[in-house]
């Protein structure tokens, strides 16, 4: 008996309108906990170049497709990016970003059902003190019961 053909030509995810923010990425097949879903790709540039390019959209200056790799490099998915750039933030994520030898992979933290939107905690950290005004510049709309209300990650206490 021949093997059953994969659903959607083997694709696991699909980009479409999100109820959280703009576009989102959704599972079109069940995804198992621990599974690598997609690599976050784009042009690898220096932070200096990222600062020069900022903002991608002057009307929405805090929305970028940058992904921090290390102290020297950042991935700019505006150039050469794939659907991974549309994965939204959540304070209660079902995925995580895992850096391996300068590459970033999005992996499932738990089993994800068909139709679920993929998300991970962006973990944004800004050097300046967190004020109400600054937090409001990075609003979170994830709707999780533990939502921080901001994309900014809590700072570690010294």
N, C-alpha and C positions, 0 to 999 in steps of 0.2 A: 504494500500500500504506500503511495507516495506521501511525503511529508506535507503537512498542512502549510499553505503559504502564509507568511506573516501578515497580520493586519496592517493596512496602510503602507504596503510595500516595505515593511520592516521599520518604518519610522515610529519612534516612541513619543515624540512631542510635536506640538503644533503651536505656532504663534497666532494669536487672535486678540480681539478686544478684551480687556480685563475689567472686572468690576472693582478692582483695587486701584489701578492707575494706568491709564493709557493702554498700551499693549501688554500682554502677558504671555506666558508659555504654559501650555496645558498638556497633560498626559493623554495620549491617544491609545496607549496600551498600559496595562498594569506595570509598575516599575517596582522592583524588589529593593528592600533595604540594603544599603551598601553598594548598589549598582552605580557605575559611572554613567551619567546621562549624556553629557556633552562637554566639550572643552570650550572655555572662554577664550576666544581668539580675536585677533585684531593686530594693528600695528604696534610693535613694541618700541616705545620711545623713552627718553629720559624724562624725569620730573620737570626739568627746566623747559623742555619742549612742551610738556603738558600745560605748564603755567602759561607759556606763550600762546597756546591754542585756546586756552580758557577764555570765555565760556563757549561751548558748542552752540548754544542758542542764547543770545543776549536777553531775550524775553523770559527765559527760564534758566538763569545762570547756574543754579545748583543741580541741574539735571545734565549729567554727562554719561559717557560710556567708558569711563576710566576704571581700571581695576589695578590696584596696588599689587605689584609683584614683590618688590623689595625696595630698599632705600634708594636705589639708582634707577629702577625701571618701573614702567607702568604700561598696561595694555590699553590702547585706545581703540575700542571696538567700533567707533564711528567709521574707521577705515579698515576694511577687510574683516569686519565682525560677522558673526552669524546670529542665529536666533537666541543664543545665550544672553545677549545684551538686553533682551526684553524680559528676563526673569526679574520679577518684582521682589522687594524686601518684605520680610515678615519678622515680627518679634517672636513668633512661634513657628519657626521654619520647618519645612519638610525636606530641605536639602541643605548642603553645606558646600562651600568652595574649598577645595583642597589643592594647595600649591605643591607641585612635584617638579624639582629641577627647572624652575623658571616657567613652568606651564601650569595653568589653572584648570582644574576639572570640577564640574558640578556633580555631586554625588548625592544619592538619596539617603536621608537620615532614618527613614522609616519606609514601610511599604506605601506606595502611592497608587491610588485607584484611577482608572480611566476617568477623565473629565476634571480631575483635580488640577488646580493651578500650582505650578512649581514656584517655590520661593526660598530665599535664604536670608539670613541676617547680614546686611551689608557691613555692619560693624564699623561705620564711619567714625573716625577720630579726628578732631580738629584741635590744634595746639592751644588756641585761645580759651579762656574760661567759658564754660557753658552758662549762658544766660537764657532767660525766657525768650528773648528776641532771637538769639542764635538758634535755639532749638526749633523755634517757629519757622525758621528759614529752611529747615529740613524736616517737613512734616511727614508723619507716617499715617497711612490710611489702611493698615493691614486688618484692623478689626479684631485682632486676637484679644482674648480676655486679659493677657498680660502685656498689652501694647504699651510701649514707652511713650507714644505720642510723637516720637522723633526717630529719624534714621540714625542719629548719633548714638554710638555705643557708650555705655556707662564708662567713665574713666576709673581706672584702678586707683584706689587710695594708697598713699605712700605710708 
